[in-house]
Amino acid sequence: MARSIRPSLIEPITLRELTVVDTFDISASMRRIVIGGPQLDGFRTDDHELPPLVTSGFDDEIKVFFPDPLTGELHLPIQRDRVIEWPRDPRPVARTYTVRAFDADRQRLELDFVLHGTGVASTWARTCEAGDRIHIAGPKMSLLHPADTDWLLIAGDDTAIPAIARWLEEVPDDLPAEVFIEVGGTADEQAIETGAHVTVTWVHRGPVPAGTTTHLADAVQAVRWRDGRPFAWVAGETLAIKPIRRWLREEKALAPERVEVTGYWRRTTVEEIEGTGGLPDPDSEVDDIDRMHELIDPLPSRAIRVAVTLGIIPAIRRGHDTAAQIAAEVGADATGVHKLLRYLATIDVVEALDDGRYAVTTFGAVLDDDEVTEELNLRHPIGGLVRVFDGLLDAVQTGFPAAQQTLGGSINALADASDEVAVAVEDAAAAELEWLRPAFSREYVFRPGERVVAGGAGAATLLSDALGADAAPAVTLVVRPSREQAALATLSDATRAHVCAHLGSVLDPWPRAETVVLGSTLADLNDNDAVQALRNAYDAVEDGGRMLVVEHLLVPDEIDDHDAAADLQSFCLHGSGFRTADEVRTLITRAGLDISRENTIGWGEPVFEIVR
């Protein structure tokens, strides 16, 4: 199942020091900053050979780094091999901007800044001069023009203009596009080069602040809907564009891979802005007892997940706004719903009105987005896995997985019993490796007809580019019987024709092959089983062949709370968890194998190559 019909490319993340070349206004509310310098080409530091800047997608993003507005000091990330490391204290001040244009020959990179407020980026854009120094990083990923599309629906506010303008300049001349751009007024419009089949509608919001009207959503929903296969791209203020996404997915029934709606920014309240420029107040203190209370309180997470699972926020949006009406709409007990709503009001998810009705707050409106809430839904096969943390104490004490007592069985057992679980597990695994796929396919080429065996949930994703070639390798997936159809469904129809399934576990003997690929195989296995899987995979490699081990690895110096939580959940599910590069090397050594080469791809991810 495709995640997007936009092909993707991965680039190493490179920190570059550049200078301002030119500045000029292109509308009443937007200024173009042209930056350049020799580091736009490939260059070398004391430790690394760094590549030229590459930008292939119309909405490619870079990070721009600024001095701390409070201290005036510039803090930068640290360049590593193919990736940058973000220091935690002090944290670099960075903002994300779209590459408007890039001329590699002239070493000129163009960025457009919306001139609103007194934020660090807007202030710099208004005051910078030719010769000023600036640092950027990225782009780290490019999404290309959508494939298999008959027409485009494009919409955005001021912040989306750079991406929209670049796209319209690059889009094929014969591809129709309906484009809607919201700006303050006529003075904010820009001249954009378009083809004959492109219609651009400027939507004026007037003197009110951006992100406070429904004008853009109203205009989009009045579009002349064309026949054929559309692709919809929308960007702007997060809450203002959310109704457009809901309309596309629910009323127009577009598949997820044909809808891309991205929140470029989120409007803050007056109270948050006044006196701080929208930045955190450095003089505020957090009482340790209050902070610890927030961390140990188990109820907010559970109450929000129950509200999501029942569909309480969408029910209020549909006009069912009393406890009795909501309970009837979602099929729950009225007293229980009343108590849940009363609690949700205390944490600002909903607001209790005077007449017994409830309204969704701006904060709570985040929960009316299925992209956000899928992992919170306790009835969803993946979202429901959070219940495994109920067994965290036993898992930590014993070292054994807690899935049996908390979920009623292991992931494999649940997938064996439910097609829905099998599909969800394979989809999640494929999504985990999707971001690494472009880098893998760039580094590893397979001969036409080469016999390749791949093991691990989602492993076929790594090979999908090779399978889509005119002369593809012959791939065999090692997959459990209950997950065969789900694994094959992660591939397109064209690539699936080059794949067959070998039913069994990675702990069973593998079919013989010239190349064996292990894609995120080891994280689901304890150390002993991981060693056995490595041995089985190696035994399948023919003389002169190779084994490629690709794993999602933990980097101890860079781990954040999300990585640590995912690792802990994996430990509770499987008794294993994610490993560091050294821990994977240890498993390979325990299996009696020698690493022939470690090839770093993507954003510093190693691929362990073992040649037989």
N, C-alpha and C positions, 0 to 999 in steps of 0.2 A: 504494500500500500504506500503510495508516494506521499511524502510529507509536504512537498511543494513541486510545482511544475517549473520552477526556476532552477536551472542547474547551478551548482555552487562551486566555488574555488576557495581554497585555503592558502593564505600567505603567511610567512613568518612575521611576527610582530617586531617592528624595528623602531627604536627611538631615534629621531633625527633632530639636529639643531639647524634651524633655517633662519632667514631674515626677511623682513617685510620689504617687498619690492615696490608696491604701489597700493594706493587706497583711493576709492571713489564711490560715490553714492550711485545706485542703480534704480532707486525709487525713493519716495519720501520716507520709507521705513526700513530700507535695507542698504547696507554698505558692503561692497566687495573688497576683500583684502587679498592681494596677490603676494604669495610668499615663494621664496626660491632659495637655491643654494646647492653646492656640490653634493651634499648628502642625500639629495633626491636620487642620485645615482648610487650604485653600490659603493661601499667604503669599508675600511677596516679599522677596528679599534685595537687596543692592546690584546684583547681576548677573543674577538669574534670577527669573522668575515661576514658582512651584512649586505643584503641584496638591494637592488634598486627598488624604488617605490613602484608598485603595480596597482592600478585601479581599473577594474573591469566591469563593475556594476554601476548602474545609474544612481543607486542610493548607498554607495560605499561610505562608510563612516571612518573618521579619524578622531583621536583624542588630541585636544589642544591643551597645553599645560600653562598655568598662570601662576604668578606669585601669590602667596597667601595674602588675602586682602586685609588681614588684621596685623600681620607682622612684616609684610613686604618681602618675605623670604621665598625663594623659589625652591620647591622640593620636587625632585624627579624620580621616576621609577628607575630600577637598575636593569641594564640590558643583560639578558642571559642568552643562551643558545636558542634562537628562533622564538623567543618569548621575553616579556619583561616581567620583572618582579615588583609588586607594589608594596613599598614600605607601609607599615601600619601606623607608625608614630615618628615623625609627623606624616600624615597622609598627603600625597600630592593633590593639588587642586587642579581638576581637569574638567573640561566640558566636551560634549560630543557634537561634531559638525559633519555635514555631508560634503563630499568632494564635488564642487560645482564643475570644475574642469581641470585637466592636467595635460601639460605639454612637456613631455619628457625631453625632447630635443632642446627646448628653450629653458628647461629647468624652472617651470612656472606652475604653481599649484594655486587654484582659485577657490576661495571660501566666501560664502555670503553670510552675513550676520544681520539678524533682525535687531533693529535698534529700539529696544523697549526696556523700561526699567533702569535700574542702576546695578545690575548684576555684574559679576567680575568679567564675563566675556563681552557684554554689551559696552561696558565702560572702556575696555581695552580697544574694541573695534572703533569707538568714537575718537580715541586719543592717540592711537599708534601712528608711527611715521615710518617712512622708508628708512631702512637701516636697523630698525629695532629687531632684537633677537626674539625668536619664538621656538618652542619645541613641540613636536607632534609625534604621535605613534599610530601606526596602522596605515591603510586598512588591513585588517586581519582576515576578512572574508568578503567575497564578492558573490552576490546572487545575480545571475544573468537574466536576459529576457525570457519570459515564460514560453515554454514550448506548447505546441498543440493548442493554440489559441486563435480564435477567429476575430475577437475584438477586445478592447481594453476599456475598463471603467476606472478612472483615476480621479482621486479627490484628496484635497489637503488644505491646510491653512498656510499662513505666511511661512512657517518653519519648513514646510514641505516643498516650497517653490524650487530650491536648488535641485532637489532630486527630480521633481516633475519636469523642470526645464531641460535638464540633461537628458532625461529619458526621451522626451519628445524630439530632441535633436538627433537621437540615435535610433529611434524606433523605425522599423521598415516602412517605406513609403506607402505600401499597399495595405497596412494594418490599420483598420479604423479604431479611433479612440474617442471616448466621451470624457472630457476633463472638466472638473469643477475646482476652482481655487477661491478660497475665502480670504479677503483682505479688508482693510478698513474702508478704503474708498478708491476712487479713480487714480489718485496720486500714488497709490501703492501698487498699481498694476505694472507689469513689466512686458517688454516685447520678447516673445518666445517664438523661435523658429519652429514651425510645424509643417507636417505634410498636408496634402489636400484632403485626406480622410480624417483629419483630427479637428474636433470642435472644442474650443476652450470657452468656458463660461466663467466669468469673474463674478463672485458673490460678494456683495458689500455688506458688512455688518454695521457700518456707521460708527459713531463715536464711542460705542460701548467697548469694554475690554474684550480681547480675544478669548475664546473659549467659554463665552457666557451666553451664546445664542444657539438656536437650532437651525440657523440659516443654511449652513452647509449640508446638514442632514436632510433638510427639506428639499433642497435643490437636487441632491443626488437621488432621492426617492421619486422625484418627478422625471427622471431620465427616460428618454425613449429607449426602451429595452430592445436590443437587437436579437435576431436569431443567431444560433451557433453557440460556440463554446467561449464564454467570456473569462477574463482574468481581472479581478478587482484588486486595486492597490489604493489604500487610504492611509494617510498619516496626519497627525496634528495633536491637538490637546486631548488627552486620554479620555476624559469623560464625554467630551463633545462628539467624538467620533464613534463612541461605543454603539449608539443607535444604528449607525450605518452598518456596522458589522452584524448586529442582530438582524437587521432587515435582509442583508445578503444571505445569511445562513438560514434564517427561519422562513422568511417570506419568499425569497428567490431560490431557496434550497440549493445554494451552491456548495459543492464539496469543499472541505477544508483546504485542500491543496490549491483551490482556485480563489481563495480569499486571503489577502494579506493586509491586516489592519494593525498599524503600529502607533503606539502613543509616543510622540516625540517629546512631549513635555506635559507638565501638569500644573494647573493654575493654583497658586497658593492664596490663602486668605489675606485680607488687609492686616489682620492682627499679626500674622507671621512675617509680613514684609516690613511693617513699620519699625524703624530703628535698627534693623538688622540687614537690610538689603537682601532679604530672603535667606540669609545664612543663619546657622545655629548661633545662639547667644553664648559667647565664650565664658561669660561670667556666671552662667546658671550652674547650679550644683545639683547632683542627683544623690539623694540620700541612699546610702548603701542598704538600709533595711527595706526601703520601698522598692529598690531595684531587685533585691533578693526575693521579695514577696511576689513581684511580677514574674520572676523566673520560675518560682516553685508552684505557682497557682496552676493547677491542671485544668481548670474549667474553661478559660477563654478558648483554647484550641478545640476542646470537645464541643462546646456550645456552638461555635462557628461551624464546625464540621457537621453537626446535626442539622443546623439551619440550612446548610448547603444541600445536604442529602435529602431533606424534605422539600426543598425548593421554596423556602419561605420568602426570599428576596424577590424572585420572579413573580410570586403570587401577589406581593404588595404592588409591584410594578403594574400588574394586570388589573389593579383596582380592588383587590380583596384586602382591605386594610384594617379590619378588626380581628381580634383573636379568634372569634367564632367563625368569621368568613375564611380566614386563613386556614384554620383547622379543617374546615369542610373542603376547601380547595385541595389541600395536600394529603388529606386522609389521615388525620391525627387527632389526638384527644384535645379538646378545647382548653381544658384546665392546664394541661402540660404545655400547650402552645403559648398560653397567656403567661405562664411563669418563664418560659424560654424568652419570649419577647421582652419581658420586664428586665431580665438579665442582660439581653443584648443591648437594651437601651442604656444600661449603666456603662457599657464599654463602647458606646457611640457607633454601634453598627446600625441601629434603628433609633428613631426619635419618637417618644410617646407624646401624642397630641392631647389636647384638653378633653376631647370628646370620645376618648376610648379608641381612637384610631392610631395607626402607626404609619410613619413615613420612613423611607430609607435615607440615611444620611449620605453625604458625599463620600465619606470613608466606607460605609457599608456597600455603596454602589459597585465597588470593586468585585463584590461577590455575585454580580449579575453578568458574569463573563465566563463562558464555559472553558475558555483557555486557562483561566485562573483556577476555576473551581473543580475541574476534573480530578485533580489529585487530592481534593478535600472531600470528595463524595465517598462516604463510607460504603456505599453499595457498588462503587466502581472497583473492578478487580485490582487496580493499582492503588487507588486512594484508600481502599480498605486495608491495605497492608500496614497502615499506621497502627492497627490494633496489636501488631506483634510487639510493640513497646510495652504492652501490659506484662510481658514476660521478661523485661529487661533485667530485673533482679536475678531471676534464675539463670538467664544466659550469662550474665557477668560472673555469677558465683560458680557455675558449672563448666562454662565454655562450650555448652551445647546449644543448638538453635532452639528458639522458643516457639517456632511456628506450630508445632503439633498441639500444644495446649492453648494457644491464643487464636489460631486460625483454623484449627481442625485438621491440619496436615501440612506437609511441605509444599513448596511451590510446584514441584513436579507432580505431587499427588493431586493438588488442586487443579492443575492444568489437565491431568489425565481425566478428571471427573467433569470438567467444564470447558466447552469450546470457547466460551467468552473469556475465561481466564487465560487459555492458551493463546488466543489472539492478542490479548492485552500484554502478556509477557513478551511475546515476540515483537510486537510493535514498540514496546518500551526499549527493548534491547536494540532494535534497529535504529531507533531515534538516538540512542546513546552513541552509536558508531557513525551515524550519518554525518556529523560534523567532521569526522576524520577521513571519511571516504574520499573526498577530492585529493587530499594529500597522499593517501595510500595509493590511489590509482596513478598519480603522477610519478611516484617512485618505483612502483612495481608493475612491470609489463609481463603479460603472459602470452605465450605463443599460441597461434590458432590450433585448436584441438588439444592443447596441453591438458593433461589430466590433473585436476586440482580437487583436493578434498578439504572441506571447510567444516569446522566444528565450533559450537558455541552459539547461543541465542543471538541472532542478528548478524552472524558472521557473513552471510550472503551479501549484506549491505556493503561490506568492504570491496566485494568483487563486482558490484553491479555495473560499474563503468566498463570494466573489461567484458562483462557479459553482453553489454549493449553494442560492442564493436561488431563490424561486419564479419570478422573472423575471430570468433570468441573461443575461449578455452572450454573444456568440458568439465563442469563442476558437479561434484557430489556433496550433498549436505549430510552430515551426520546429525540426525535429529530423532527425538523420541516419537513414537508412532502417534501419540495424541497431539503432537504439535507440528506434524508434517504440513498439513494444509495451511496452518497459520504462518509457518516459516516461508512457504512458497508464496503466500499472499503478500509478503513484504516486497516482492519483486514485481516489476512490470510484466505485462504479457510477453513482450518481446524478449526480455532477458530470461524469463522462466523456461523458455524452450530449450535453453542450454544447460538446464539444471535437472538433476535427478536426486532422489532422496535415498539415503542408506539408513534404514530404521534401526535405532538402537541408541545407546548412551555413549558419551565420550569415554566412559570407563570400560566399554567393550572394545574388542579389536576394530580398528579402522580399515577401510578399503585401501589398497595400495595406490600410490599416486606419485607423480613427479614433484608436486608441491603440496604441502599441507599447511593450512592456515588455521590458527586458533584465534578466534575473535572474541574477546571477553569471556573466555572459557573458565578461567581459574577463579574468578571472584565468587562464583557460586559453589566452590568446592573447598572442603577443609584441606589442610596441608597434605595429608596422606593421599586423599583422592586426587588432588591437583598433581602430585608427583606421578600417580598412576596414569592420569590423562596425558601427561607429557610423554611418558614412556610409550603409551599406545599410539600416540600421534607420530612419534619418531619411528616406531617400528613399521609404520605404513609408508615411510619415505623410501623410494627406490634409490639405489646407489647413484650418487651424483646429484640427487635431488635436494630440496631445501624444505625447512620448516620455518614458518614465520609466526611468532607469538606477539599478538597485539592485545594489550590490556589497558583498561582505565586505571591509571596509577595515582597514588597519593604522593604529593610533594610536601613533606612535613613542614618546611619553612613557609609554605604558601597556603596551607589548609585554612579554610574558613568554616563558619558554622554549618553551611549547607553541605560541604564535603564531609565534615565530621559526622553530621546527622545521617547522610547516606551510607557512610561506612558503618555506623552503629546499627542502622536498620539491616544492612546486609549481614552483619554479624548475628543479629537476632534471627534472621530468616534462614541463614545457611551455616552458621557456626564458623564463618570465614571472614568476609569483608574485603574491602579493597586493600591492595598491597602497595608497598613502595617498590621502586625499581630494584633496590638491594634485596628485598624479600622475594621478588620474582627470580632474580639471579640465583638466590639460595635454593629455590625449588628446582630450577633447571639443573643445578649442580647435584642436588639430591637424586634427581632422576638419572644421573650418570651421563649427562650430556654436556658438551662444550659449546659455548656461544662463539660462533664464527665471526659475527659482526653485530654491532648495535648501530642501527641507522635511525637517526632522529628525524621525524617527520612532523607535519602539522605545526603545533605550537610547542615544540619541545618534547613530543611523545616518542619514546624509544620503541623500535621494533626489534625484537630479539631474533636474529637469524641463526639457524643451526643447519649446517650442511652435512649430509651423510656421505 
